[in-house]
Amino acid sequence: MEAGKVRKYQFSPSGRTIWVVAGRGRDYQVLPDSLFCTCDDYYFRVMEHKKQLCYHIIAQQLSEAMSKHDAIDMTDSRYPEITSKLTSISTRE
């Protein structure tokens, strides 16, 4: 696992968590409890049962199991900022 590729945002006081995995050109949100990812591979291959999981879900699961992710604590007031970055279609700079 490369440093900085998987990030776990923990918000307080709500306790909400967002997992983010860096992909080629952009970041993707992973929902581990639902085995969901916002990447195209998930949409086109996992949803159509051509694959079980996308790379980003596997990376999140491995990094969590190995404690090899960046843990970032934030206040709830920053939650909209982080989620809006993940829903934009622009690429990472």
Secondary structure, 3 states (H helix, E strand, C coil): CCCCCEEEEEEECCCCEEEEEECCCCEEEEECCCCEECCHHHHHHHCCCCCCCCHHHHHHHHHHHCCCCEEEEEEHHHHHHHHHHHHCCCCCC
